[in-house]
Amino acid sequence: MKFSLLAVPGAAPGDEILGAENGKERTFKISEYKGRYLVIVFYHGDWECQEYLQAFSDLQDKFRSVKAEVVGCSIDSSKGHLVWMKTDKSDGGFGGKLQIALWTDTSGSLSDQFDLYDKEENQCLDGVVIIDDAGVVRHAMTTSLECADTAKNTFELVNMLKKYKVDAKDVKKSSSKTSSSLSSSSSSGREVSPVKISREELEKDWDVSEDPELIKVLNMAKMLGRAQPPKVQTYAKNPLFNLLPLAIRRLSNPRAPVKCCTASLFRNLAGFGPNGDISKNQKLQLENLMKKVMGVAYMPEDLTGKFTSLSSLNQREQTKFFDTTLMDLTGDSYMKEPNSVKDTEGKGVFVNNYSNFVLWVNCEDQLRLVSVAKGQDLKYVLLRLQKAVARIEEALKSCQQRGFTTANGGFSHSRREVYGTGFETTFTMELLGFGRAGRDEMEKASRELNIKMEKNRNGVNTFTVVLRQGPDDTEQEIVTKSVEAVDTLGKMDKELQSRLGVKLTL
């Protein structure tokens, strides 16, 4: 167990560190901030802590107004920092508008001096260090607070520390009184507390008799006086759609012929319950909220469109609305049939202008997001879905909503055989071999590839293919396993065509 050697207050380290600021790489030193308070925000990695750093960036002007400066720090390279800072916000970056510099602590030498480096994971721990205007470390912490609360509390803490000054000379003087062996015990050069306590010295005058009961009490007292490793309390992180643009671009599209790909997310809103079984009044409130969220004020151009309340459609209009290619692709064209949609009040559908994104409101779950495209370009479908859910979450926060309902570390929803991710990919394939071979071959392939295969209503040899997920599957694993299954299924179909003598007709 590693115990902290960090002294607070203590002198700040003076080494140079590489970083990025205002679109350029440069070197930084903590000493250049003397005369101002310096807040170093350590975080575990680029592309994963956008909200955390954005919260501090939003308050940078307030920090500067009290003569304080905020910087971020991780093990990522300065070139990586620059790419992340310039990347569009909808793709997980900051659009060139990040107000704070980002430092590079590749080896963890800086963060380790503040006990904010995880050697096993080779990453900085999320935490905040405050160094005052005299170069004295005044505060070092990790926290389980939300991002915005951490930034606000740090600002308040800077103001509080300004009221209680610590003389840097006194700090150095107290450190210089320690022996050379003490100073050499900290190879990283950190300030070490000068106070030494000898347990033997404290215990030498203890009166230990032969009374066994007294000996038990004394032994217990000794045990209580010994330092015990601190208990580490862990907090479950809020779940998120864990497919950022960079990760999506590294995935592979199916190689087998695919007629269309869809990717769906099933979500419910915090404050409205864990599923779609809510009151009529709540449904109407949710419908009005999503009309606002999907408006041009919050959505980018490629996600703007039209919201249709199903209660406003008569049967003929409903048939026309659902009898479209888009509804065929999403698998919802069955709603064109009379009486297929009941209790329409509060139910609505948003379709973007490009007819490749659909948001369902109060149908099964409170929200269902669907991104779709003809052909094999699954990555294009996923990038659109990621942008849509990110923008919707931002818009919900702007409307004073708390985001999506979660439970047991995952998202709450009602979709069967979909677990905590609330995420599903679906592929439509033309499989002439399986169409000719019959149900036995279909069931055999389904078992081998761990998929569900169903014949599509719109074609004899057209099939819908969905992966059977596991409870621990991540979004990336779902995509990877789905693509592998689809490619293998395509090869199996070709073998069946050859074996059964199926001829292609153009």
Secondary structure, 3 states (H helix, E strand, C coil): CCCCCCCCCEECCCCEEEEEECCEEEEEEHHHHCCCEEEEEECCCCCCCHHHHHHHHHCHHHHHHCCEEEEEEECCCHHHHHHHHHCCHHHCCCCCCCCCEEEECCCCHHHHCCCCEECCCCEECCEEEEECCCCEEEEEECCCCCHHHHHHHHHHHHHHHHHCCCCHHHHHHHHHCCCHHHHHCCCCCCCCCCCCCCHHHHHCCCCCCCCHHHHHHHHHHHHHHCCCCCCCCCCCCCCCCCCCHHHHHCCCCCCCCCCEEEEEEEECECCCCCCCCCCHHHHHHHHHHHHHHCCCCCCCHHHCEEEEEHHHCCHHHHHHHHCCHHHHHHCCHHHHCCCCCCCCCCCEEEEECCCCEEEEECCCCCEEEEEEEECCCHHHHHHHHHHHHHHHHHHHHHCCCCCECEECCEECCCCCCCCCCCEEEEEEEECHHHHHHCHHHHHHHHHHHCEEEEECCCCCCEEEEEECCCCCCCHHHHHHHHHHHHHHHHHHHHHHHHHHCCCCCC
